[in-house]
Amino acid sequence: MTDRTVSLDALADLPASGATSRWVSGEVGLHVLDYAGPADATTAPIVLVPGISMPAMGMDFVARELARTRRVLVTDVRGRGLSQSGDDYSMPAYAQDLERVITALVPAGDAVLVGHSMGARIVTLVAARGEVEHAGVVAIDPPISGPGRDPYPTTREAFMGQVEQALRGTTADEVAASWPTWPRREQEIRARWLGSCAPEAIGATHDGFESEDFFEWWPQVPAPVAFIQGADSPVVPTAAMDEVTTINPHASVHVVPAAGHMVFWDNAEGAAQVLSDALDAVGAD
């Protein structure tokens, strides 16, 4: 199992976020950032699940905006951030982890599950499994690659190269070479936190993007459910949207303008508005 690195500089980001660290025990110990939101909040809480190489802290700017009106919990998926590594990085293992988080931290069953990229696959499978109660699902630009489909547009080698660079020690300038349009703060946070991702977790998850089919789970997701696409996303091309809407007619569909796959990093204001619309569509605003 490869070593993972979390520097003191990275840990110093945690108190600045204003979130509280929560811990969920089990076969793999899980870390969750809990943004309390207003004491008098009446809107549904959100459980936010990041993408393949995104620790919870990487979505701090998204969570903070949402926490203006509600409680927000952001998960460190196993093998990332401060969550423990595991032996299994399949989508069912991720789904079981999220079910543990929901049961432990939002037992009322009133949370909306919001996932981006890999996280969108995870919340979709949790909803399809029906093992825990929740108030709705928002899937944001999930990988629709899989058997017999076009491959995931970012190669396994590209992901592994970025993580290996981070384990050696990377900088915001090096991150900018891969993500030149990101805000500088987000480049800096990625430079500090990417080394917390286990290479085997990234590699196995990317393999799953090719071997596990999102469209096996998507039709089983009950209402209320929403699907968000980045207008220029290569991960969910416009040609695939007919299948998205046909096999789950319950879903409302929303598009973030001027954004690729990394919708919040490409167009933070536009993505926030579209997510608000999607939450309204699932009855969570």
C-alpha positions as CSV (number, residue, x, y, z in Angstrom):
1,M,0.0,0.0,0.0
2,T,1.5,3.3,-1.1
3,D,2.2,6.0,1.5
4,R,0.0,9.1,1.5
5,T,1.1,12.5,2.6
6,V,-0.8,15.2,4.4
7,S,1.4,18.1,5.3
8,L,1.1,20.5,8.3
9,D,0.3,23.2,5.7
10,A,-2.6,21.1,4.4
11,L,-3.9,20.4,7.9
12,A,-3.9,24.2,8.6
13,D,-6.6,24.5,5.9
14,L,-9.1,22.7,8.1
15,P,-9.8,25.3,10.8
16,A,-9.9,28.0,8.2
17,S,-12.8,26.2,6.6
18,G,-15.0,26.6,9.6
19,A,-16.1,23.0,9.3
20,T,-15.9,20.4,12.1
21,S,-14.2,17.1,11.4
22,R,-16.4,14.1,12.0
23,W,-15.2,10.5,12.0
24,V,-17.2,7.4,11.1
25,S,-15.8,4.1,12.2
26,G,-15.9,0.7,10.4
27,E,-13.8,-1.5,8.2
28,V,-12.4,1.7,6.8
29,G,-12.4,4.8,9.0
30,L,-14.0,7.7,7.2
31,H,-13.5,11.5,7.7
32,V,-16.2,14.0,6.9
33,L,-16.1,17.8,7.0
34,D,-19.3,19.1,8.7
35,Y,-20.3,22.7,7.9
36,A,-23.1,23.5,10.4
37,G,-24.9,26.2,8.4
38,P,-27.3,28.6,10.1
39,A,-28.8,27.6,13.5
40,D,-32.3,28.3,12.2
41,A,-31.8,26.6,8.8
42,T,-35.0,25.0,7.4
43,T,-33.5,23.8,4.1
44,A,-32.5,20.1,3.7
45,P,-28.9,19.2,4.6
46,I,-26.6,18.1,1.9
47,V,-24.1,15.2,1.8
48,L,-21.5,16.2,-0.9
49,V,-19.3,13.6,-2.5
50,P,-16.2,14.6,-4.5
51,G,-14.6,13.2,-7.6
52,I,-11.8,10.7,-8.2
53,S,-8.9,12.7,-7.0
54,M,-10.6,15.4,-4.9
55,P,-10.3,15.2,-1.1
56,A,-13.1,16.9,0.9
57,M,-11.0,20.0,1.4
58,G,-10.9,20.5,-2.3
59,M,-14.6,21.3,-2.3
60,D,-14.4,23.7,0.6
61,F,-15.4,26.7,-1.6
62,V,-18.5,24.8,-2.8
63,A,-19.5,23.7,0.7
64,R,-19.1,27.2,2.2
65,E,-21.4,28.7,-0.4
66,L,-24.0,26.0,0.3
67,A,-23.6,26.3,4.0
68,R,-25.0,29.9,3.9
69,T,-28.4,28.3,4.1
70,R,-28.0,24.7,5.3
71,R,-25.8,22.1,6.9
72,V,-23.3,20.5,4.5
73,L,-21.2,17.4,5.0
74,V,-18.4,16.7,2.6
75,T,-16.9,13.2,2.5
76,D,-13.3,12.1,2.2
77,V,-13.9,9.1,0.1
78,R,-11.8,6.1,1.2
79,G,-8.2,6.4,0.1
80,R,-8.4,10.2,0.0
81,G,-8.0,13.1,2.4
82,L,-8.0,11.9,6.1
83,S,-10.1,8.8,5.4
84,Q,-8.3,5.5,5.7
85,S,-7.2,3.4,2.7
86,G,-8.8,0.1,1.9
87,D,-8.4,-3.0,-0.1
88,D,-11.5,-2.5,-2.2
89,Y,-12.1,0.6,-4.4
90,S,-15.1,-0.6,-6.3
91,M,-18.3,1.4,-6.6
92,P,-20.2,-0.9,-4.2
93,A,-17.5,-0.4,-1.6
94,Y,-17.8,3.4,-2.0
95,A,-21.6,3.2,-1.8
96,Q,-21.5,1.2,1.5
97,D,-19.1,3.8,2.9
98,L,-21.5,6.6,2.1
99,E,-24.4,4.6,3.6
100,R,-22.4,4.4,6.8
101,V,-21.8,8.2,6.8
102,I,-25.5,8.9,6.2
103,T,-26.6,6.4,9.0
104,A,-24.1,7.9,11.4
105,L,-24.4,11.6,10.7
106,V,-27.8,12.3,9.2
107,P,-30.0,9.5,10.6
108,A,-33.2,11.5,10.0
109,G,-32.9,10.5,6.3
110,D,-33.6,14.1,5.2
111,A,-30.3,14.8,3.4
112,V,-30.0,15.4,-0.3
113,L,-27.1,13.4,-1.8
114,V,-25.0,15.6,-4.2
115,G,-22.1,14.1,-6.0
116,H,-19.7,15.4,-8.6
117,S,-18.0,13.0,-11.2
118,M,-17.0,9.9,-9.3
119,G,-19.2,11.2,-6.4
120,A,-22.2,11.4,-8.8
121,R,-21.7,7.7,-9.5
122,I,-21.6,7.0,-5.8
123,V,-24.7,8.9,-4.9
124,T,-26.5,7.3,-7.8
125,L,-25.6,3.8,-6.7
126,V,-26.6,4.5,-3.1
127,A,-30.0,5.8,-4.3
128,A,-30.4,2.8,-6.6
129,R,-29.6,0.4,-3.8
130,G,-32.2,1.9,-1.5
131,E,-30.5,0.8,1.7
132,V,-30.7,4.2,3.5
133,E,-33.3,6.9,3.5
134,H,-32.5,10.2,1.8
135,A,-34.4,13.2,0.5
136,G,-33.2,13.3,-3.1
137,V,-30.2,13.0,-5.4
138,V,-28.3,15.4,-7.6
139,A,-25.8,13.8,-9.9
140,I,-23.3,16.3,-11.4
141,D,-21.5,15.2,-14.6
142,P,-21.0,11.6,-13.7
143,P,-18.7,9.5,-15.9
144,I,-20.9,7.7,-18.4
145,S,-18.0,5.6,-19.7
146,G,-18.3,1.8,-19.3
147,P,-18.4,-1.5,-21.1
148,G,-19.1,-0.9,-24.8
149,R,-19.0,2.9,-24.4
150,D,-16.4,5.6,-25.1
151,P,-13.5,5.6,-22.6
152,Y,-13.2,8.2,-19.9
153,P,-11.6,11.2,-21.6
154,T,-8.8,11.6,-19.0
155,T,-6.4,8.7,-19.1
156,R,-5.4,6.6,-16.2
157,E,-1.8,7.6,-16.8
158,A,-2.6,11.3,-16.5
159,F,-4.3,10.8,-13.2
160,M,-1.5,8.7,-11.9
161,G,1.1,11.2,-13.0
162,Q,-0.6,14.0,-11.1
163,V,-0.8,12.0,-7.9
164,E,2.8,10.7,-8.1
165,Q,3.9,14.3,-8.7
166,A,2.0,15.3,-5.6
167,L,3.6,12.5,-3.5
168,R,7.0,13.9,-4.5
169,G,5.9,17.4,-3.5
170,T,4.1,19.7,-5.9
171,T,3.3,23.4,-6.1
172,A,0.4,25.5,-7.2
173,D,2.3,26.4,-10.3
174,E,2.6,22.8,-11.3
175,V,-1.1,22.3,-10.6
176,A,-1.8,25.2,-12.9
177,A,-0.1,23.4,-15.7
178,S,-2.9,20.9,-15.6
179,W,-5.7,23.2,-14.5
180,P,-4.7,26.7,-15.8
181,T,-8.1,28.3,-15.4
182,W,-8.7,27.4,-11.8
183,P,-8.7,30.2,-9.1
184,R,-5.3,30.4,-7.5
185,R,-6.7,29.4,-4.1
186,E,-8.0,26.1,-5.5
187,Q,-4.7,25.4,-7.2
188,E,-2.9,25.9,-3.9
189,I,-5.3,23.7,-2.0
190,R,-5.0,20.9,-4.6
191,A,-1.2,21.2,-4.4
192,R,-1.4,20.7,-0.6
193,W,-4.0,17.9,-0.6
194,L,-3.5,15.8,-3.7
195,G,-0.8,13.8,-2.0
196,S,-3.4,12.5,0.4
197,C,-4.9,10.4,-2.4
198,A,-3.6,6.8,-2.6
199,P,-2.5,6.0,-6.2
200,E,-4.1,2.6,-5.9
201,A,-7.4,4.2,-5.1
202,I,-7.1,6.5,-8.2
203,G,-6.0,3.7,-10.5
204,A,-8.7,1.2,-9.4
205,T,-11.4,3.9,-9.6
206,H,-10.4,4.8,-13.1
207,D,-10.5,1.1,-14.0
208,G,-14.0,1.1,-12.7
209,F,-15.0,4.0,-14.9
210,E,-14.4,1.5,-17.8
211,S,-15.8,-1.7,-16.2
212,E,-18.8,-0.4,-14.3
213,D,-21.7,1.1,-16.2
214,F,-23.5,4.2,-14.7
215,F,-26.5,3.4,-16.8
216,E,-27.1,0.1,-14.9
217,W,-27.9,2.2,-11.8
218,W,-29.4,5.4,-13.2
219,P,-32.8,3.9,-14.2
220,Q,-33.3,2.6,-10.6
221,V,-32.9,6.1,-9.0
222,P,-36.3,7.2,-7.7
223,A,-37.6,10.7,-7.7
224,P,-36.8,13.3,-6.6
225,V,-33.6,13.3,-8.7
226,A,-31.7,15.8,-10.8
227,F,-28.9,15.6,-13.4
228,I,-26.4,18.4,-14.0
229,Q,-24.2,18.5,-17.1
230,G,-21.3,20.8,-17.9
231,A,-22.2,22.4,-21.2
232,D,-18.8,21.7,-22.6
233,S,-18.1,18.5,-20.7
234,P,-16.3,15.7,-22.5
235,V,-17.4,13.3,-19.7
236,V,-21.1,13.8,-20.5
237,P,-21.3,14.8,-24.1
238,T,-24.5,16.3,-25.4
239,A,-25.1,13.2,-27.5
240,A,-25.5,11.1,-24.3
241,M,-28.2,13.3,-22.8
242,D,-31.0,11.5,-24.7
243,E,-30.1,8.3,-22.9
244,V,-29.9,10.1,-19.6
245,T,-33.4,11.5,-19.9
246,T,-35.0,8.5,-21.6
247,I,-34.0,5.8,-19.1
248,N,-34.8,7.9,-16.0
249,P,-37.7,10.2,-17.0
250,H,-38.1,11.3,-13.3
251,A,-34.9,13.3,-13.5
252,S,-34.9,17.0,-14.1
253,V,-31.9,18.1,-16.3
254,H,-29.8,21.2,-15.8
255,V,-26.8,22.5,-17.7
256,V,-24.0,24.7,-16.4
257,P,-23.0,27.2,-19.1
258,A,-19.4,28.0,-19.9
259,A,-18.2,24.9,-18.0
260,G,-16.5,21.6,-18.8
261,H,-16.5,18.6,-16.5
262,M,-15.1,20.6,-13.5
263,V,-18.2,22.7,-13.3
264,F,-17.5,24.5,-10.0
265,W,-13.9,25.3,-10.9
266,D,-14.8,26.4,-14.5
267,N,-17.8,28.6,-13.6
268,A,-18.3,28.9,-9.9
269,E,-21.1,31.4,-10.1
270,G,-23.0,29.6,-12.9
271,A,-22.6,26.2,-11.2
272,A,-23.9,27.6,-7.9
273,Q,-27.0,28.9,-9.6
274,V,-27.6,25.7,-11.5
275,L,-27.1,23.6,-8.4
276,S,-29.6,25.9,-6.6
277,D,-32.1,25.3,-9.4
278,A,-31.5,21.5,-9.2
279,L,-32.0,21.5,-5.4
280,D,-35.2,23.4,-5.9
281,A,-36.3,20.8,-8.5
282,V,-35.8,18.0,-5.9
283,G,-37.7,20.1,-3.3
284,A,-34.6,20.9,-1.2
285,D,-34.5,24.7,-1.5
